[in-house]
Amino acid sequence: MKILHGGNLERAEKEFGIEKNTWLDLSTGINPCGYPVPQFPAELIRRLPSQELALESAATSYYQTNSLLAIPGSQFAIQTLPALFPKCCIAIPRIGYQEHKVAWEKSEHDIFLYSDDKLDELEASIVAGKVNIVLIINPNNPSCLLIEKTRLKFWLDELEKRNAFLIIDETFMDSSPEHSMAEYLNSSNLVILRSLGKFFGLAGVRLGFLLANKEICETMQEKLGPWAVSGPAQWIGIQALTDTAWQKNNRLYLENESASLTGYLGRILASELIEINNTALFVSLILKKDLATSLYKNLAHQGVLIRQIDYDTRHSILRFGLPGNDEQWSRLKSAIKLFLETRYS
Ligand SMILES: Cc1ncc(COP(=O)(O)O)c(C=O)c1O
C-alpha cells in the first residue's frame, strides 16, 4: 500500500499545476522555525562517522535515560520493529501515522485497530490479555489525542505481567516532555520512539532515537549496520539536544502559534466544525467530508497545501501545520477568506 505523506510538493505540483517552490506548505507537522543549524566542520563529510559519545551523552540528558540508540529517523524503527517480535496480536490506533499499520501488516502480525474514543475497549483487551503488543502514538498525529501517563503506566504494568509490550511513538512529545513515559524504561517491556524531525524541525537530517531495553537496542544496532547515522547528523543532533535555551524558547513559541492557529480556525469555521484539536505543531479539524474536500481543494488551487485524512465514511480530518511568519499567516487567512466568500456568496 502506497502511503501519502505531507510535504509532497512534487505530487501537489502535478495535481494542481502550481510550481513546487511557490506553495505555502502547511501539510506537515514540522516546526517551520526549526533549529538554526550552525556550520558543521567540513571534515565530517569526508570521513566515515563513528558513534559519537557526545551524542549519546546529549541524548541521555535530553531523554532522561541511557537505554537508547541513535537511528536515522523514527521511521527506521517503525519499519524494523515488527521483525523483532514473533507473530502476535498488536493493537494499533485506527487514526494515526499509517506507516505503523503497514509495517506490522507486512510482517503478518494480527492487528486489532482501536479508536481514540474507545480507549476503554482497548483497556479491556489489555487486562484480558488479548493483545501482545500495544502501539500508542502520543500525542497522536493526526487526532492530537494525548493519553495520560497514569493510564499508560497502568497498561504497561498489565502488559508486563505476561511479558507483553507497550510501544509508544513519542515523535510529537518534545513540546510536553512531562508526558513522556521515558522514566519507566526500567521496564524491559517499554519501547519509545523519538525524532529530531518535528519539534527541532530537522526532518531532512534523518535523526531519531529508539529508547528501549539493551537487547532490543542491540538487535536494532545489528539491523542498522555501521555508519547508519551520518557524521553531520550526529554533530547537528549534539548541538540541538544540548541547546536548552533554544528548546525553552521554542516550546513557548510553538505553544503560542498553535493556540493562535486553533483560535483563528475555530472562529472562522465555527459553524462548520464537528471538532477541533491541536498539538504544539499542528491543528486538526473534523469536518463533513464534502466541506473538507472543497476547503482542501480550494486552498490548494490558491497554493496553500494542507492534509486531508479520512476520519470515517462521512467525515475527514483537515490538518494544518503552523505558518512560519507574518506573510504566511496572511496568505493562509486570505485563502480561507476567499474560500468562505465563494462558498457563501
Ligand atoms: C507519528 C509519526 N511518527 C513517526 C514519523 C516519522 O518521522 P521521522 O522518521 O522523521 O522521525 C512521523 C512522520 O511524519 C510521524 O508523524
The ligand as an ORCA input file, in Angstrom:
! r2SCAN-3c Opt
* xyz 0 1
  C       3.624      9.956     14.316
  C       4.857      9.878     13.483
  N       5.832      9.012     13.829
  C       6.967      8.908     13.110
  C       7.179      9.672     11.986
  C       8.473      9.514     11.221
  O       9.304     10.622     11.480
  P      10.884     10.602     11.329
  O      11.265      9.345     10.613
  O      11.227     11.822     10.577
  O      11.442     10.599     12.733
  C       6.207     10.579     11.577
  C       6.402     11.399     10.365
  O       5.540     12.121      9.928
  C       5.018     10.687     12.356
  O       4.046     11.545     12.011
*
